[in-house]
Amino acid sequence: MANSDDRRRELGLFLRARREQSVRAEYGLPPVGRTRDRGLRREEIAYLSGVSVTWYTWLEQGRDISPSRHVLDALARTLHLSDTEHAYLLSLAGYTPAAGTETRTVKDAPSHIQRLLDALDPNPAYAIAHDWGIAGWNTAYAALYPPVATTPATDRNLLWLVFTDPFVRRLLPDWEVTSTRFLAEFRAETGPRLGDPDIAFQIEKLKEASPEFREGWARYDIHGFESRERLFRVPAVGTVHLEHHQLSPSDHPDLHIVVYTPVAGTGADEQLRRLASRS
């Protein structure tokens, strides 16, 4: 679990990133100079939020202060934060329940979770732990992404594979969009636990390995998970059109189960059967 210093630092960096990305015209403010149309000054955010410049500056600096929920709500409104971003901000200040911030490290899916994954064939399915390590998968997922079975356990992390495995880049025709979305979801889920050794290790490892991850991490994009349609480019059967779902077992909230189901009318169900017959 992230300690209070980690959370304060993250809160400050998040506020600064959002302030610097704000579009001045949305606030009725002119550009700074001739070309700078993004980024509000600290005093502008403070004024619009009804807080002192000093207090806001201390927040961005990660000082040991305790902002009220009222102040954080005001900053969220001023910065036009989404509901997920607002919840993330509150969680960093300790205003969300502690449930879910203490997690067990899961390296392998429990047997009953693995049986559930197997029962979902021929729909590809896998389980990921709180640090996004892939803890289990079924035959259909191995057919869709064969390297999962041969990747060393230390590298079998969804975010690591998305940003470093060339196979994944070829598999995803919209890799730029999907990788950005995954990073934003990862940040939304793990914000209160950034001090967790497993998560901190993955972040530093990815910063060193992937310029795209490093750039995306600095943007502080936050996005909650939403079921959505996904495309997979599979040479053996063509482009497969699936819908991406996620759920958590009540007895293992430290795991997420991800399931891909065929999109009706696209032929994806037949493609998955053909893919399964080849494995």
N, C-alpha and C positions, 0 to 999 in steps of 0.2 A: 504494500500500500504506500502511496506517496506520502512523505511527511509534510508538515506545514510549510517548511521552506520551499519544497518542490512545488507545492500548490500555489503559494504566493508568487513565485517566480513565473510559473506558467500563466497565472491569471494576468500578471503584468504584461507578459509578452503577447498574450492573446488580445488584450485591450489595445496595445500599441499597434499590432498588425491590423486589427479592424479599423482603428482610427486612420492609419496611413492608407488603407484601401477605400475609404469612404469617398464618394463622388460629391464634390463640393456643390455642384449644381442642384443636387437633391435637397440641399439645405438652403437654397437661395443665396449661396455664397459665390463670389466671383473667383476665377482662377488665381493662383498665386503666380505672379509674373505673367508671362505670355503663354506658357504651355502647361503649367502644372494644374490640372483639373481634378486631381485626386489628392486626398490627404487633408484632414482637418488639424488645426493646431490644438494643443492641449487646452489652452484657455477657451477655445471655441466649444470643445466637447464639455468642458466643465460648466460653462455658461448655459449651454443648452440642456444640461442634465440637472442644473440647480445645485451643483456642489462647488466647493472652492477649488481653485487651480492647484493649490498646495496639496490638498487631499487627493485629487485625481493624479497628480504627479507621483505622489507616494505609492498609489496603487500600481501605476505602470512600472515603478522602480522595484516593486516586490517588497516594500517595507513591511515591517511587522505591525500591521494595523488590522482592525476588524471592521470591514465595511458592513453596513446594515443591508438587509435585503432590499429595503426601500431604495437605497443608493444604487445597488446593483440592478434593480428593475429599471430605474431611471436611465442608467447607462445603456442597458439593453435596448430600451426604446430609442434613445438618441442614436445609437449605432445601427439601428434597424436590424437587430439580430433576429434570426429565425427562432422558432420554439426550441429546436435542438441546440442551437448555439446559446440561447438564454439558459437552458438547463445545464449546459456545460459550464457556463460562467458561474452559476449558482453552486454547482458541485465543487468547483475549485475553491470556493469560499466556505464550504462546509454546510451548505443549506439544503443538501439532498440527503436522504436516508443513507446510512452507512452500508446497508445491505447491498452486496454486490461488489464492494470495494475490497473485501477480504476474500481471496479466492484460493483454491487449491491448484497446484500445478498438475495438469493432466497431460501426460505424454501419450498414453494409449487409451482409447475409448473403452469403458467398462464393457463387459461381455453382453449385457442386455442392450446397450446402445449399439454395439456392433451387429447384433441380431436384427435390430430395427433397420439399420442401414441396409443389411442384406435383403430384408423383406421389401425394400423399396425398389429393387431391381425390376424392370430395366431402366428405371429413372436414376440418373447419376445423383449420388448423395455422399456427403462427407460430414465429419464432425470437426469443429475447430475449438481450441481451448481459448482461455481469456487473453493469451498473448498471440492468438491467431495461428498457433501451431496446429497442423493437421493431425488429429488424434485417431482418426479412423475413416474408412471409405468403403464403398461397395464395388462390385465388379464393373458395374456400368460406369462409375466415375473413373476407374482405372483404364477402361476402354477409351473414354473421352480424353483423359490426360495420363497416358502410360507412365511418364517419368515419376509419378507419385510413389510407385512401388519400389523404385530403385534409388530415389533421392535419400541421402543420409538423414537420419532423424533430426540432426541439429539444423539442417537446412530445410526441413519439411514444414515451412511456415508460409502461409498463404501470401502474406504481403511480400516476403522475401522472394518467393517464386514469381509473383506478378511483376516485380521490378527487376529481376536479374536473370530469369530463365528465357532464353531466346525462343524456346518451344511455346511458351505462353504468349509471347508477342505474335507469333505466327497463328496461334489458336484464336486470338481475339482480334477480329477485324477493326474493332473500335478501342484498341488498347489504350490510347491516350485518355479517352473518356472514362473507361472502366477503371484504370489505375488511379486516376484522380478521385473517382467516387470511392473506391476502396480505402484510399488513404484518409479521406474525410470521415468515413464511417469508423475506421480504426481509431482515429483521434477522438471522435465522439464517445466511443465505448471505453477507451482507456485513460481519458483525461485524469480522473481521480486516482489512477494507479500508476502514474508515470514513474514513480520511484520504485515500482516492482522490478526486481533485478532482471527477470525474463524479458519484460517489456523494454526496459532501458537498454538492455543488450541488443535487442532487435533493432531499435531505433538507431543506435550508434553504428551498428553493423551496416544498416541500409544507407545511412548518410555517407559512409565511406565508399560503398559499392555503387550507388546509383545517383547520378546528378539529377535525374528527374525526381527521385524521392526527396533529395536534399532541397530542391527548389519548391516542391509541393509542401513539404513539412514547414517551410518558412512562411507559407501563405496562411497557415492556420485555418484552412477550410474545415468546417464542421458539418456533418450531415448524418442524420439518423437513417437506419436501414429502412428501405421500402422495397416490397416485392416489385419486380420489374422484368421486362423481357430482355433476353440476352441472345447474342449471336456467337456461334462457335464455328470456326472454319476448320473442318475435318476433311483432309484429302480423300479418305476412303469413301465418304458418303456425301460430301458437299457441305454447304453452310447449314448448320442445324439451328433452328429457331426455338429457344426454350424460355420458360419462365422461371425466375429465380426466387425461391422462398427460403425463409429462415425461421427456426423455432428453437426453443430451449426446453429440455426435459425438466419437469418440476423437481425431480430428485437430483438433477445435475445442472443447476443454473450457471455453473462455470463452463458449460459447453453450449455451443450453438450447433444445431443440425441444419445443414444447407441442402436443399433438394431442388433439382431442376426437373420441371415437368414440360412435356411437349406443348407448344402453342397450337391450338386447333386450326386445322386447315392448311398447315404449312408442310405436312408430311414428316414432321419431326419424329412422330411415334414410330413410323416405319424405319426412319434413319437410325433411331436408337436400337431397334431390333436387329437391323443389319450390322450395326457396330458391335452389338453384343455377340452376334454369331461369329464374328471374326476373332474374338478374344479367347 
